[in-house]
Structures are given as structure tokens and as C-alpha cells.
Amino acid sequence: MPLVTSKEMFEKAYKGGYAVGAFNVNNMEIVQAITEACREEKAPVILQVSKGARAYANHTYLVKLVEAAVLECPEIPIVLHLDHGPDFETCKACIDGGFTSVMIDGSAHSFEKNIEVTRKVVEYAHDHGVVVEGELGTLAGIEDDVCHAEGSYTRPEEVEEFVSKTGVDSLAIAIGTSHGAYKFKPEQCTLNEKGILVPPALRFDILEEVSRRLPNFPIVLHGSSSVPQDYVKMVNTYGGKMPNAIGVPEEQLRHAAELSVCKINIDSDLRLGMTGTIRKFFSEHPDKFDPREYLKPARANIKEIVRHKLVDVLGCAGKA
């Protein structure tokens, strides 16, 4: 099937109590790993591209990689989405360039300005058959081109006005997730019986109030990588320095997916899987230099990370 929008995808997810995985892509191996896992698990998927990814890999190359995935995996619905579009011009370029979904991130603006810039993108996108994700609230942390020193929770009392005045198709909210692999500081966490740092719970009270005010409306969570500790350990064992990299517990993400969250963004987990695997490969095979040799196991590990997310976290396996 050709690229699709997320409209029907989200309607099914909302009713079914699961979320669709939105995975950031930067190169061929990551696209292959994600879509092969989704094809085998019969799961819908959102492949998303950030401003930084477009600068790194070039818009045309990324679109063609996703188009190749569509040809190789015709059984599953695939959305091509712009992640954290910074302005109208970037969103317009992606809409004109084949994307089926865009996010306009106006969260750094005032509430009124956010409505203004978001509505402008929505009007252009809807005229071209493309759906739009907006954002209220700000996530802390650094990931790709997104950088906020501090976050701010979404104010539920603003969501109805924002959605009504902008016409967005989905809404990203801030309930305690954050960008990057260092989502929480150790002093924010508690030690469990196994000696593992457990971060504070997400603000499900905010999510539930937003859902009450926006019934049947798809909610999005950004900054929702779990930062698997086995891959953090792998990175550190083989020369990396990532102390206290802490992510969002997967059981909290699963609970969010059972509520009104229809899209969960996952990025750092895949980067950790790739980097850890490559570090390990070079340590064990110092004489190797062929990218095909070290990218092959990296791709395989990303595929297994995605498979786990689809089945055990998002709950979208078998929903294609």
C-alpha cells in the first residue's frame, strides 16, 4: 500500500487501547530494521524524520528510503512524519516533498503565537491531504535539534481552545517525559529492591484530564525512550561514558497506550542499540573495517528492540 496518514491509524489505536510506535530514522539500516520488525509483527508504524535528520541525510534520500520500505513491506501501513518541525517553511517543504504527516512545534512560543503558527501549518497541510500534530507544554532535555533546559507541563485548561482554534489532528503533551538518554537525574529517582534507579511516575492525572476535555482525540508522547540498561551497560563496557542514563519505565508507557495516547515517540533506544553493538563489535574484532560487517549486527539488534516495543510496550503487534 502507498504511504498513509495517521488518521485511521489513530482511530483504531484509540478504540483498541494501544499506541503506534513513531521511530526516528536517519539511515538505511534503521529504516530496514524498523520496517522488517513491523512487517513480521504485522504492526502499523510511523517513520519520522527530524530537522537534524534532513540536514544529515538529505530530504530526498530519506524519502526514497521510506518509499523503498513501502515497496518491501506492502502489507503494513506506513506514515512518513516530520518530527518537531520548527517553522512553517520546514513543514511546507515536507508536505510538498511527500510527507503524509507533519508536526509543527510551537511550544516555545506564547499560547497565542503557538495557535497562530500551528493554524497556518494546518491550513496548508489539510489543503494537501496531510495531517498535523501540534504541541502544548515543553519537554526538557536535548535530542537532535530539540533543546530545552527546562520543561513545563501541559495545562489541561488550554487544550480545548488550542485544538478548536488550530484544527490539529493530534496533540503532543508534556506529562513528565523528556528528550535524550538522560531523562531524569539520579536524585529524582528511588532505588528499588534490585538496586535499580526508578524515576518518578508520569503525570497521568494531566493525561486523564486532557482526555476528559478532548474525548476520542489522539494524544502523543514525545521523549518516551526507555533507555534500556543492558545497552547502556554495553556502551560503557566498551569504552563509552554514559553514567546515569535513565529513561521512562516501559510499564508506564504501556499504561499510557491503554488510555488516550495513540503515538509514542522512540529514538534514544535505537541509537543506544546501534552504538552499543558497534562498540562491542570493534572491541571484539579490532581488525575489521567493513561497514557492512559492523552495521549488520547493529541492524539486527535495532530490529529486536523494535519488536519488543511493538509487542510488549505499545501493544500494536497484529494491528496492521
C-alpha positions in Angstrom: 0.0 0.0 0.0 1.2 3.6 -0.5 2.2 5.9 2.4 -0.8 6.7 4.5 -1.8 9.4 7.0 -2.2 8.6 10.7 -5.9 9.5 10.8 -7.3 6.0 10.5 -4.3 4.5 12.3 -5.1 6.7 15.4 -8.8 6.0 15.3 -8.1 2.2 15.5 -5.4 2.7 18.2 -7.7 4.9 20.4 -10.5 2.3 20.2 -8.1 -0.6 20.6 -6.2 0.6 23.6 -2.8 0.6 22.0 -0.3 3.1 20.6 1.6 3.2 17.3 5.3 3.4 17.5 6.9 6.5 16.0 10.6 5.8 15.3 13.1 8.4 14.2 15.1 7.4 11.1 18.5 8.6 9.8 19.9 5.9 7.6 19.1 2.8 5.6 19.9 0.3 8.4 17.5 1.9 10.8 14.7 2.1 8.3 15.2 -1.6 7.4 15.3 -2.8 11.0 12.1 -0.9 12.0 10.0 -1.9 9.0 11.2 -5.5 8.9 10.1 -5.9 12.6 6.8 -4.2 11.9 6.2 -6.5 8.9 6.9 -9.6 10.8 4.8 -8.5 13.8 2.1 -7.1 11.5 2.2 -3.7 13.1 1.4 -0.2 11.7 4.4 2.2 12.0 5.3 5.9 11.8 8.7 6.6 10.4 9.6 10.1 11.5 12.3 12.5 10.3 13.6 15.5 12.3 15.1 18.7 11.0 18.5 17.3 12.0 18.0 14.1 10.1 17.1 16.1 7.0 20.3 18.1 7.4 22.3 14.9 7.9 20.9 12.6 5.3 19.2 14.9 2.8 15.4 15.1 2.4 15.4 13.2 -0.9 17.5 10.3 0.4 15.3 9.8 3.4 12.0 10.0 1.4 13.4 7.4 -1.1 14.5 5.1 1.8 11.0 5.2 3.2 9.5 4.7 -0.3 11.7 1.6 -0.6 10.4 0.3 2.7 6.8 0.8 1.4 7.7 -1.4 -1.6 9.4 -4.0 0.6 6.7 -4.1 3.2 3.4 -3.6 1.3 1.4 -5.4 4.0 1.7 -2.7 6.7 0.6 0.9 6.8 3.5 3.4 7.0 3.3 7.1 7.8 6.1 9.4 6.9 6.1 12.2 9.6 8.1 15.3 10.2 9.2 15.4 13.9 9.4 18.7 15.6 9.0 20.9 12.6 10.4 24.3 13.8 8.5 26.6 11.4 6.0 26.9 8.5 8.7 26.7 5.9 10.1 23.4 7.0 6.6 21.9 7.3 5.7 23.2 3.8 8.9 21.7 2.3 8.0 18.3 3.8 4.4 18.5 2.8 5.4 19.4 -0.8 8.1 16.7 -0.6 6.0 13.7 0.0 5.4 13.5 3.8 1.9 12.4 4.9 2.1 13.9 8.4 4.0 16.9 9.9 4.5 18.2 13.4 4.7 21.9 14.0 6.3 22.5 17.4 5.2 26.0 18.5 5.7 25.1 22.2 8.5 27.7 22.6 6.1 30.5 21.7 3.3 32.1 23.7 0.0 30.3 23.7 -1.4 32.8 21.2 1.6 32.6 18.9 1.6 28.8 19.1 -2.1 28.9 17.9 -1.2 31.3 15.1 1.8 29.3 13.6 0.0 26.0 14.1 -3.1 27.1 12.4 -1.1 28.3 9.4 0.5 24.9 9.0 -2.8 23.1 9.5 -4.5 25.1 6.7 -1.7 24.4 4.2 -1.4 20.7 5.2 -5.1 19.9 5.1 -5.3 21.5 1.6 -2.7 18.9 0.6 -4.2 15.9 2.3 -1.6 15.9 5.1 -2.3 15.6 8.9 -0.8 17.8 11.6 0.4 17.2 15.1 0.7 20.2 17.5 2.3 20.6 20.9 1.3 22.2 24.2 3.8 22.1 27.1 7.5 21.8 26.8 9.8 18.8 27.2 13.2 19.3 28.9 16.3 17.7 27.5 18.4 17.5 24.4 17.8 15.3 21.4 18.8 16.0 17.8 17.8 19.7 17.1 15.4 19.9 20.1 16.9 21.5 23.2 15.1 22.8 26.3 16.8 23.4 29.5 13.6 23.1 31.5 10.2 21.5 30.7 6.7 22.7 31.6 3.7 20.5 32.0 0.8 20.9 29.6 -2.1 22.9 31.1 -5.3 20.9 30.5 -7.4 24.1 30.6 -5.8 25.2 27.4 -6.2 22.1 25.2 -9.8 22.6 24.1 -9.1 26.1 22.8 -5.9 25.1 21.2 -7.4 22.2 19.3 -10.5 24.1 18.3 -8.6 27.2 17.0 -5.9 25.3 15.2 -7.7 22.3 13.8 -4.8 19.9 14.6 -5.3 16.2 14.1 -3.3 15.1 17.2 -1.7 16.8 20.2 1.6 16.2 21.9 1.5 16.9 25.6 4.1 17.1 28.4 3.5 14.9 31.4 7.0 14.3 32.6 8.9 12.7 29.7 11.9 14.4 28.3 14.3 14.3 25.3 17.5 12.3 25.2 19.0 9.4 27.2 19.3 11.4 30.4 15.6 12.0 31.2 15.9 12.0 34.9 18.6 12.9 37.4 19.6 10.2 40.0 18.4 12.4 42.8 14.9 12.4 41.3 14.8 8.6 41.4 14.5 6.0 44.1 16.3 2.6 44.4 14.1 -0.5 44.1 14.8 -3.8 45.8 17.2 -4.8 42.9 19.3 -1.6 43.4 17.9 -0.1 40.2 17.1 3.6 40.0 13.4 4.1 39.4 12.3 7.5 38.0 9.2 9.4 39.2 5.9 8.5 37.8 4.5 10.3 34.8 1.7 12.8 35.4 -1.2 10.6 34.5 -3.6 13.0 36.2 -2.7 15.5 33.5 -3.2 12.9 30.7 -6.6 11.9 32.2 -7.8 15.4 32.4 -6.7 16.2 28.9 -8.5 13.1 27.7 -11.7 14.1 29.6 -11.6 17.5 27.8 -10.8 16.0 24.4 -12.7 12.7 24.2 -11.7 10.4 21.4 -8.8 12.7 20.4 -5.4 11.2 19.8 -2.6 12.2 22.2 1.1 11.9 21.5 4.0 11.4 23.9 7.5 12.6 23.0 10.7 11.8 24.8 9.5 8.3 25.6 12.5 6.1 25.1 13.1 3.7 27.9 16.9 3.8 27.6 17.5 0.0 28.0 20.1 -0.5 30.8 21.6 -3.5 29.0 22.6 -1.3 26.1 23.8 1.5 28.5 26.0 -1.2 30.1 27.2 -2.3 26.7 28.2 1.2 25.7 30.0 1.8 29.0 31.7 -1.6 28.9 33.2 -1.0 25.5 34.6 2.5 26.0 31.6 4.7 26.3 30.8 7.1 29.2 27.1 7.3 29.8 26.7 7.4 33.6 23.2 7.7 35.0 21.4 7.4 31.6 17.8 6.9 32.8 14.6 6.5 30.7 10.9 6.1 31.1 9.8 2.8 32.6 8.1 0.7 30.0 5.1 -0.2 32.2 4.2 3.5 32.4 4.3 3.7 28.6 2.1 0.7 28.3 -0.4 2.3 30.7 -0.4 5.5 28.6 -1.1 3.4 25.5 -4.1 1.9 27.2 -5.5 5.4 27.7 -5.7 8.1 25.0 -2.1 8.0 23.8 -2.1 6.8 20.2 1.5 7.7 19.3 4.7 7.2 21.3 8.0 8.5 20.0 11.0 6.3 20.4 14.5 7.4 19.4 17.3 7.0 22.0 16.7 3.3 22.4 17.5 2.7 18.8 20.6 4.9 18.9 21.8 3.1 22.0 21.3 -0.3 20.4 23.2 0.7 17.3 26.1 2.4 19.2 26.5 -0.3 21.8 26.5 -3.0 19.2 29.1 -1.2 17.1 31.4 -0.5 20.1 31.2 -4.2 21.1 31.9 -5.3 17.6 35.1 -3.2 17.2 36.3 -4.3 20.6 35.9 -8.0 19.7 37.1 -7.5 16.1 39.7 -4.8 16.1 40.9 -5.9 12.6 37.6 -5.3 10.9 36.8 -2.2 8.9 34.0 -3.1 6.5 30.9 -1.1 7.5 28.7 -4.0 6.3 30.2 -6.2 8.9 29.5 -4.0 11.9 26.2 -2.5 10.7 24.7 -5.9 10.1 24.6 -6.9 13.8 23.6 -3.3 14.7 20.7 -3.5 12.4 19.7 -6.9 13.9 19.7 -5.5 17.4 17.6 -2.5 16.5 15.1 -4.9 14.9 14.8 -6.8 18.2 14.4 -3.6 20.2 11.6 -2.5 17.9 10.0 -6.0 18.0 10.0 -5.8 21.8 8.4 -2.3 21.8 5.7 -3.4 19.4 4.7 -6.5 21.4 5.3 -5.6 25.0 5.1 -1.8 25.3 3.0 -0.4 22.5 0.6 -3.3 22.1 0.3 -2.7 18.4 1.5 -6.1 17.1 -1.1 -7.7 14.9 -2.9 -4.4 14.3 -1.8 -3.6 10.8 
